[in-house]
Amino acid sequence: MNNYLLMRDEFVLLGIILLLLIAEILLIGKNRKIVAGIATGLFIVHTVIGFLPLPEGTLFGGSFRTTHLLHQMKNIMNVGVVILLLQTWTWAREEWSGRGRISEFYFLIFSTLLGMYYMVSSGDFLMFFLGLELASLPIAGLVAYDLTKMRSAEAGAKFILMAGVSSAVSVFGISLIYGITGSLYFSEIAQNFHVSGLGTIGLLFFMSGLAFKISLVPFHFWTPDVYEGAPVPVTSYLSVISKAAAVFALAIILFLIGREFVSIWKPAIYWMAVMTMTVGNLFALRQKNMKRFLAFSSVAQAGFILLGILSFDKVGLSAVVYFAAIYIFSNLATFGVVQVISLKTGKEQMDDYNGLYRTNPKLALVMLLGLFSLAGIPPVAGFFGKFFLFMSAAAHGYYWLVIISVINVTISLYYYLLVVRAMFLRKSDTPIEPFQAEIPVKIGLALTVVGILALGLYSPFYDFILQLTTNI
């Protein structure tokens, strides 16, 4: 029994899903707004439990594994989901309780998160693929959640098509690796996986499948359309939690099985980083819709994350985890403001933000901090996140890549400041009217501000993560 406690996070989350199912049955024909409170409250308890100590170990012959580092990765995702649930409080209660579809939103969110847990804790490719599919299929339902809008249904169709293609590509790569090594277990693959033409193709196909999930160029084409068509809370989830889980999984698996193929996958990661940063930033310059703008911004941010993976050491992996935590707070701050304004006014264009500081100064300040963090302006957290990524890459001699990254940071600073200029310097004849968000939404936005400032001004979190990387 003690061994099965290694899956504590998974069991607790599954229990929450079952409790919500019971609540859905009991509340048939009644006011279902209470479901938002039940789901959010239970998940906050789950997040708190997640910070309790958990031993390291494996289950099912090594298919499931947990270490202190993997456990903290799950905690980072949990914190992001808590903030997201608080920010979506009004949307879930007002939009969907009356239509009788509020419970489905939480079912899908928690189901896909459960799949991400198994992706991160997988000890073999079979567990990884099961987690990948469990994480992907519910997201398609979330993207197409608002069936009354054609663009939401269209985005759902595009996502399920791209998810199917990426899964097929990954499975093909995994099958080649299995054919060479005769095993699906990472520990055994690491011992038998040696440089060969077939092994190179298998590893590159597997990486390409995950590149779809992370929105790395040239596998990013689905991102802006899906982000724009999906409901704003779902876009937030896709841009932070889903991407963080895929990055964690890619980094861990490459560290476990990719040592013999460093000369193969490092050049691929190098050029994907260059293209992802550059293409994401250049396309973001042209966007006027805030969701498409932030979609290409998230593509560019994914390019920066690759610098830590490219380093292929404990410092680089620590920088990846640290940056992912910062990115979650930063992106949820910006998407949180976009979500509040979209739900209250229906406005999603950049020009709609003209004069926002004069009518809603607190929202403008939250957006300012989020954008500054994404841009990497000191002393907010995003600066230190990018700094550690650049240092890890420079330590391995990737000076040209660091120079290209700095140039891209400068480009990103320009288009982030376009939003800042609109909010603080421009005037509008039809500005967004002053309004008050609900208390849970305010708490969610406040938590993003605390995270951005705390991880930037003073935080031992990076050192803490660095200590945990002794056992990946």
C-alpha positions as CSV (number, residue, x, y, z in Angstrom):
1,M,0.0,0.0,0.0
2,N,2.8,2.4,0.8
3,N,4.2,1.9,-2.7
4,Y,0.9,3.1,-4.2
5,L,1.2,6.3,-2.2
6,L,3.8,7.3,-4.8
7,M,0.8,8.0,-7.0
8,R,-0.8,10.3,-4.3
9,D,-1.2,13.2,-6.7
10,E,-2.9,11.1,-9.3
11,F,-5.2,9.4,-6.8
12,V,-6.3,12.7,-5.2
13,L,-7.0,14.3,-8.6
14,L,-9.0,11.2,-9.7
15,G,-10.9,11.4,-6.4
16,I,-11.8,15.0,-7.2
17,I,-13.1,14.0,-10.6
18,L,-15.3,11.3,-9.1
19,L,-16.6,13.7,-6.4
20,L,-17.5,16.2,-9.1
21,L,-19.3,13.4,-11.0
22,I,-21.4,12.7,-7.9
23,A,-22.1,16.4,-7.4
24,E,-23.3,16.6,-11.0
25,I,-25.7,13.7,-10.4
26,L,-27.1,15.2,-7.2
27,L,-27.5,18.7,-8.7
28,I,-29.6,17.7,-11.7
29,G,-32.4,20.2,-12.0
30,K,-30.9,22.5,-9.4
31,N,-28.7,25.6,-9.4
32,R,-25.3,24.3,-10.5
33,K,-23.3,27.5,-9.8
34,I,-22.0,25.7,-6.6
35,V,-20.0,23.4,-8.8
36,A,-17.4,26.1,-9.5
37,G,-16.9,26.6,-5.7
38,I,-16.7,22.8,-5.1
39,A,-14.2,22.2,-7.9
40,T,-12.0,25.2,-7.1
41,G,-12.0,24.4,-3.3
42,L,-11.2,20.7,-3.8
43,F,-8.4,21.6,-6.2
44,I,-6.9,24.1,-3.8
45,V,-6.9,21.4,-1.1
46,H,-5.2,19.0,-3.7
47,T,-2.5,21.7,-4.4
48,V,-1.8,22.1,-0.7
49,I,-1.5,18.3,-0.3
50,G,0.9,18.3,-3.2
51,F,3.5,20.3,-1.2
52,L,3.6,17.7,1.5
53,P,6.7,15.4,1.3
54,L,6.6,12.5,-1.0
55,P,9.2,9.7,-1.3
56,E,11.0,8.8,-4.5
57,G,10.4,5.5,-6.1
58,T,8.9,3.5,-9.0
59,L,5.7,1.5,-9.7
60,F,4.6,-1.2,-12.2
61,G,8.1,-2.4,-12.9
62,G,9.4,1.1,-13.6
63,S,6.5,2.3,-15.8
64,F,5.7,5.0,-13.3
65,R,8.4,6.9,-11.5
66,T,8.5,9.9,-9.2
67,T,11.4,11.9,-7.9
68,H,11.5,15.2,-5.9
69,L,12.1,17.1,-9.1
70,L,9.1,15.5,-10.9
71,H,6.9,16.1,-7.9
72,Q,7.8,19.8,-8.0
73,M,7.0,20.0,-11.7
74,K,3.5,18.8,-10.8
75,N,3.2,21.3,-8.1
76,I,4.1,24.1,-10.5
77,M,1.3,23.0,-12.8
78,N,-1.1,22.7,-9.9
79,V,-0.4,26.3,-8.9
80,G,-1.0,27.4,-12.4
81,V,-4.3,25.6,-12.5
82,V,-5.4,27.1,-9.2
83,I,-4.8,30.6,-10.6
84,L,-6.7,29.6,-13.8
85,L,-9.7,28.3,-11.9
86,L,-9.9,31.5,-9.9
87,Q,-9.7,33.6,-13.0
88,T,-12.4,31.5,-14.8
89,W,-14.8,31.7,-11.8
90,T,-17.2,34.2,-13.4
91,W,-17.0,32.6,-16.8
92,A,-17.9,29.2,-15.5
93,R,-20.7,30.3,-13.2
94,E,-22.3,32.9,-15.5
95,E,-21.8,31.4,-18.9
96,W,-22.3,27.7,-18.3
97,S,-24.2,27.0,-15.1
98,G,-27.4,28.1,-16.7
99,R,-26.8,25.9,-19.7
100,G,-26.1,22.9,-17.5
101,R,-22.6,22.5,-18.8
102,I,-20.5,23.8,-16.0
103,S,-19.3,20.4,-14.6
104,E,-18.0,19.3,-18.0
105,F,-15.5,22.2,-18.0
106,Y,-13.9,21.0,-14.7
107,F,-14.1,17.3,-15.8
108,L,-12.1,18.1,-18.9
109,I,-9.6,20.4,-17.1
110,F,-8.8,17.8,-14.4
111,S,-8.8,14.9,-16.9
112,T,-6.2,16.5,-19.1
113,L,-4.1,17.5,-16.1
114,L,-4.2,13.9,-14.9
115,G,-2.8,12.9,-18.3
116,M,0.0,15.4,-17.9
117,Y,0.9,13.9,-14.5
118,Y,1.5,10.6,-16.2
119,M,3.5,12.2,-19.0
120,V,5.9,13.7,-16.5
121,S,6.1,10.6,-14.3
122,S,6.4,8.1,-17.1
123,G,9.1,5.5,-16.9
124,D,8.5,4.0,-20.3
125,F,7.1,5.1,-23.6
126,L,3.8,3.2,-23.1
127,M,2.9,5.2,-19.9
128,F,4.1,8.3,-21.7
129,F,1.8,7.8,-24.7
130,L,-1.2,6.9,-22.5
131,G,-0.6,10.2,-20.6
132,L,-0.2,12.1,-23.8
133,E,-3.5,10.9,-25.2
134,L,-5.3,11.5,-21.9
135,A,-3.9,15.0,-21.9
136,S,-4.7,15.7,-25.6
137,L,-8.3,14.4,-26.1
138,P,-10.0,16.4,-23.3
139,I,-8.3,19.6,-24.6
140,A,-10.0,19.2,-27.9
141,G,-13.3,19.2,-26.1
142,L,-12.2,22.3,-24.2
143,V,-11.2,24.1,-27.4
144,A,-14.6,23.4,-28.9
145,Y,-16.4,24.1,-25.7
146,D,-18.5,27.0,-26.9
147,L,-20.5,25.2,-29.6
148,T,-22.6,28.3,-30.3
149,K,-19.6,30.0,-32.0
150,M,-18.4,28.6,-35.3
151,R,-14.8,29.6,-34.7
152,S,-14.7,27.6,-31.5
153,A,-15.9,24.4,-33.3
154,E,-13.4,25.1,-36.1
155,A,-10.6,25.5,-33.6
156,G,-11.6,22.2,-31.9
157,A,-11.5,20.4,-35.3
158,K,-8.1,21.9,-36.1
159,F,-6.7,20.9,-32.7
160,I,-7.9,17.3,-32.9
161,L,-6.5,17.0,-36.4
162,M,-3.1,18.4,-35.3
163,A,-3.2,16.3,-32.1
164,G,-3.8,13.2,-34.2
165,V,-1.0,13.9,-36.5
166,S,1.5,14.7,-33.7
167,S,0.5,11.5,-31.9
168,A,1.0,9.4,-35.0
169,V,4.4,11.0,-35.6
170,S,5.5,10.3,-32.0
171,V,4.2,6.7,-32.1
172,F,6.1,6.1,-35.3
173,G,9.3,7.4,-33.7
174,I,8.7,5.3,-30.6
175,S,8.1,2.2,-32.7
176,L,11.5,2.7,-34.3
177,I,13.2,3.1,-31.0
178,Y,11.5,0.0,-29.7
179,G,12.6,-1.9,-32.8
180,I,16.2,-1.0,-32.2
181,T,16.4,-1.5,-28.4
182,G,13.7,-4.1,-27.8
183,S,12.3,-2.2,-24.9
184,L,10.0,0.6,-24.0
185,Y,11.5,1.4,-20.6
186,F,13.7,4.5,-20.5
187,S,16.3,2.9,-18.3
188,E,16.8,-0.1,-20.7
189,I,16.7,2.1,-23.8
190,A,19.4,4.3,-22.4
191,Q,21.7,1.3,-22.2
192,N,20.9,-0.1,-25.7
193,F,20.2,3.0,-27.7
194,H,23.3,3.7,-29.8
195,V,23.9,5.9,-32.8
196,S,22.4,4.5,-36.0
197,G,20.4,5.8,-38.9
198,L,17.2,4.2,-37.8
199,G,17.7,5.4,-34.2
200,T,18.3,9.0,-35.4
201,I,15.0,8.9,-37.4
202,G,13.1,7.5,-34.5
203,L,14.4,10.1,-32.0
204,L,13.7,13.0,-34.4
205,F,10.2,11.7,-35.2
206,F,9.5,11.5,-31.4
207,M,10.8,15.0,-30.9
208,S,8.7,16.3,-33.8
209,G,5.6,14.9,-32.2
210,L,6.2,16.8,-29.0
211,A,7.2,19.9,-30.9
212,F,3.6,20.1,-32.0
213,K,2.5,20.3,-28.4
214,I,5.1,22.9,-27.5
215,S,4.3,25.0,-30.7
216,L,7.9,24.9,-32.0
217,V,8.5,26.2,-35.5
218,P,7.8,24.6,-38.0
219,F,5.2,22.7,-36.1
220,H,3.4,25.8,-34.8
221,F,0.8,26.6,-37.5
222,W,-2.2,25.4,-35.5
223,T,-1.4,27.7,-32.6
224,P,-2.8,31.2,-33.5
225,D,-6.0,29.8,-35.1
226,V,-6.7,27.5,-32.1
227,Y,-5.8,30.2,-29.5
228,E,-8.1,32.7,-31.2
229,G,-11.0,30.3,-31.7
230,A,-11.0,28.7,-28.2
231,P,-12.6,30.4,-25.2
232,V,-10.1,32.7,-23.4
233,P,-9.8,30.4,-20.3
234,V,-9.0,27.5,-22.5
235,T,-6.4,29.5,-24.4
236,S,-4.8,30.4,-21.1
237,Y,-4.7,26.7,-20.2
238,L,-3.2,25.8,-23.6
239,S,-0.5,28.5,-23.4
240,V,0.8,27.7,-20.0
241,I,-0.1,24.3,-18.4
242,S,-0.2,22.2,-21.5
243,K,3.0,23.7,-22.8
244,A,4.8,23.4,-19.5
245,A,3.9,19.7,-19.3
246,A,5.2,19.0,-22.8
247,V,8.4,20.9,-22.1
248,F,9.0,19.0,-18.9
249,A,8.3,15.7,-20.7
250,L,10.7,16.5,-23.5
251,A,13.5,17.6,-21.2
252,I,13.2,14.6,-19.0
253,I,13.1,12.0,-21.8
254,L,16.0,13.6,-23.6
255,F,18.0,13.5,-20.4
256,L,17.2,9.9,-19.8
257,I,17.7,8.4,-23.3
258,G,19.3,11.0,-25.5
259,R,22.9,10.9,-24.3
260,E,24.2,8.8,-27.1
261,F,22.4,10.9,-29.7
262,V,23.6,14.3,-28.4
263,S,25.3,15.1,-31.8
264,I,22.0,14.4,-33.5
265,W,19.3,16.1,-31.5
266,K,21.3,19.1,-30.3
267,P,21.6,20.7,-33.8
268,A,17.8,20.1,-34.3
269,I,17.0,21.8,-31.0
270,Y,19.5,24.6,-31.9
271,W,17.8,25.5,-35.2
272,M,14.3,25.0,-33.8
273,A,15.2,27.5,-31.0
274,V,16.4,30.1,-33.6
275,M,13.4,29.6,-35.9
276,T,10.9,29.6,-33.0
277,M,12.1,32.7,-31.4
278,T,12.5,34.6,-34.7
279,V,9.2,33.5,-36.4
280,G,7.2,33.9,-33.2
281,N,8.5,37.5,-32.7
282,L,8.2,38.6,-36.3
283,F,4.6,37.4,-36.6
284,A,3.6,38.8,-33.2
285,L,4.6,42.3,-34.6
286,R,1.7,42.1,-37.1
287,Q,-1.1,41.0,-34.7
288,K,-3.9,43.2,-33.6
289,N,-6.1,40.6,-31.9
290,M,-4.9,40.1,-28.4
291,K,-5.3,36.3,-28.4
292,R,-3.4,35.9,-31.6
293,F,-0.8,38.4,-30.3
294,L,-0.2,36.3,-27.2
295,A,-0.3,33.1,-29.2
296,F,2.7,34.2,-31.2
297,S,4.3,35.5,-28.0
298,S,4.0,32.1,-26.5
299,V,5.6,30.6,-29.6
300,A,8.6,32.9,-29.1
301,Q,8.8,32.1,-25.4
302,A,9.0,28.4,-26.3
303,G,12.1,29.1,-28.3
304,F,13.8,30.6,-25.3
305,I,13.0,27.5,-23.2
306,L,15.0,25.3,-25.7
307,L,18.2,27.0,-24.6
308,G,18.0,25.2,-21.3
309,I,17.3,21.9,-22.9
310,L,20.2,22.4,-25.3
311,S,22.6,22.8,-22.4
312,F,21.9,19.2,-21.4
313,D,23.1,19.5,-17.8
314,K,21.6,20.1,-14.4
315,V,22.0,23.9,-14.6
316,G,20.1,23.9,-17.9
317,L,17.3,21.7,-16.6
318,S,16.9,23.9,-13.5
319,A,16.7,26.9,-15.7
320,V,14.0,25.3,-17.8
321,V,11.9,24.4,-14.7
322,Y,12.5,27.9,-13.2
323,F,11.5,29.7,-16.4
324,A,8.4,27.5,-16.8
325,A,7.2,28.6,-13.3
326,I,7.8,32.2,-14.2
327,Y,6.2,31.8,-17.5
328,I,3.0,30.4,-15.9
329,F,2.7,33.5,-13.7
330,S,3.5,35.9,-16.4
331,N,1.3,34.5,-19.1
332,L,-1.6,34.0,-16.7
333,A,-1.4,37.6,-15.7
334,T,-1.7,38.8,-19.3
335,F,-4.3,36.3,-20.3
336,G,-6.2,36.9,-17.1
337,V,-6.6,40.6,-18.0
338,V,-7.6,39.7,-21.6
339,Q,-10.1,37.2,-20.2
340,V,-11.7,39.7,-17.8
341,I,-12.0,42.4,-20.5
342,S,-13.3,39.9,-23.1
343,L,-16.0,38.5,-20.8
344,K,-17.1,42.0,-19.6
345,T,-17.0,43.9,-22.9
346,G,-16.4,41.4,-25.7
347,K,-13.4,43.4,-26.8
348,E,-10.3,41.5,-27.9
349,Q,-8.5,43.9,-30.3
350,M,-5.3,45.8,-29.2
351,D,-6.8,49.1,-30.1
352,D,-9.6,48.4,-27.6
353,Y,-7.0,48.8,-24.9
354,N,-6.4,52.4,-25.7
355,G,-6.7,54.4,-22.5
356,L,-7.2,51.3,-20.3
357,Y,-5.1,52.9,-17.4
358,R,-7.5,55.8,-17.1
359,T,-10.6,53.6,-16.7
360,N,-9.2,50.4,-15.1
361,P,-5.8,51.2,-13.7
362,K,-5.4,48.0,-11.7
363,L,-6.0,45.8,-14.7
364,A,-3.5,47.9,-16.7
365,L,-0.9,47.5,-14.0
366,V,-1.3,43.7,-13.9
367,M,-1.0,43.6,-17.7
368,L,2.1,45.8,-17.5
369,L,3.8,43.5,-15.0
370,G,2.9,40.4,-17.1
371,L,4.2,42.0,-20.3
372,F,7.4,43.2,-18.6
373,S,8.0,39.8,-17.2
374,L,7.5,38.2,-20.7
375,A,9.8,40.8,-22.2
376,G,12.5,40.1,-19.5
377,I,12.7,43.6,-18.1
378,P,14.4,43.7,-14.6
379,P,13.6,43.4,-11.7
380,V,10.5,41.3,-12.5
381,A,10.9,37.5,-12.7
382,G,11.0,37.1,-16.4
383,F,14.4,38.8,-16.5
384,F,16.0,36.3,-14.2
385,G,14.3,33.4,-16.0
386,K,15.9,34.4,-19.3
387,F,19.2,35.3,-17.6
388,F,19.6,31.7,-16.3
389,L,18.7,30.3,-19.7
390,F,21.2,32.5,-21.5
391,M,23.9,31.7,-18.9
392,S,23.3,27.9,-19.3
393,A,23.7,28.2,-23.0
394,A,26.7,30.5,-22.9
395,A,28.4,28.1,-20.5
396,H,28.4,25.5,-23.3
397,G,29.7,27.8,-25.9
398,Y,26.5,28.7,-27.7
399,Y,27.4,32.4,-28.0
400,W,25.8,33.0,-31.3
401,L,22.6,31.5,-30.1
402,V,22.7,33.8,-27.1
403,I,23.3,36.8,-29.3
404,I,20.3,35.8,-31.5
405,S,18.2,35.4,-28.4
406,V,19.1,38.8,-27.1
407,I,18.2,40.3,-30.5
408,N,14.8,38.5,-30.3
409,V,14.3,39.8,-26.7
410,T,14.8,43.3,-28.1
411,I,12.2,42.6,-30.9
412,S,9.7,41.3,-28.3
413,L,10.2,44.3,-26.1
414,Y,9.0,46.5,-29.0
415,Y,5.7,44.7,-29.5
416,Y,5.1,44.3,-25.8
417,L,5.5,48.0,-25.5
418,L,2.9,48.5,-28.2
419,V,0.3,47.2,-25.7
420,V,1.8,49.3,-22.9
421,R,1.6,52.4,-25.1
422,A,-2.0,51.7,-25.9
423,M,-3.0,51.3,-22.2
424,F,-1.0,54.3,-20.8
425,L,-0.4,56.8,-23.5
426,R,-3.2,56.6,-26.0
427,K,-6.7,58.0,-25.7
428,S,-9.9,56.5,-27.0
429,D,-13.3,58.0,-27.8
430,T,-14.9,54.7,-26.7
431,P,-12.7,53.4,-23.9
432,I,-13.4,50.3,-21.9
433,E,-15.8,51.3,-19.2
434,P,-14.7,51.0,-15.5
435,F,-15.9,47.7,-14.0
436,Q,-15.3,45.5,-11.0
437,A,-14.2,41.9,-11.3
438,E,-15.5,39.3,-8.8
439,I,-13.4,38.5,-5.8
440,P,-12.1,35.1,-6.9
441,V,-10.9,36.7,-10.2
442,K,-9.2,39.5,-8.3
443,I,-7.4,36.9,-6.1
444,G,-6.3,35.0,-9.2
445,L,-4.8,38.2,-10.8
446,A,-3.2,39.1,-7.4
447,L,-1.5,35.8,-7.2
448,T,0.1,36.3,-10.6
449,V,1.4,39.6,-9.5
450,V,2.8,38.1,-6.3
451,G,4.5,35.3,-8.3
452,I,6.0,37.7,-10.8
453,L,7.5,39.9,-8.1
454,A,8.4,37.2,-5.6
455,L,10.3,35.1,-8.1
456,G,12.0,38.2,-9.4
457,L,12.9,40.4,-6.4
458,Y,13.8,37.6,-4.1
459,S,13.5,33.9,-4.5
460,P,15.5,30.9,-3.5
461,F,13.4,28.8,-5.9
462,Y,16.1,28.4,-8.5
463,D,18.6,27.1,-6.0
464,F,15.9,24.8,-4.6
465,I,15.2,23.3,-8.1
466,L,19.0,23.0,-8.7
467,Q,19.4,20.9,-5.6
468,L,16.6,18.6,-6.8
469,T,18.2,17.9,-10.2
470,T,20.7,15.5,-8.6
471,N,18.1,12.8,-9.3
472,I,16.2,13.3,-12.6
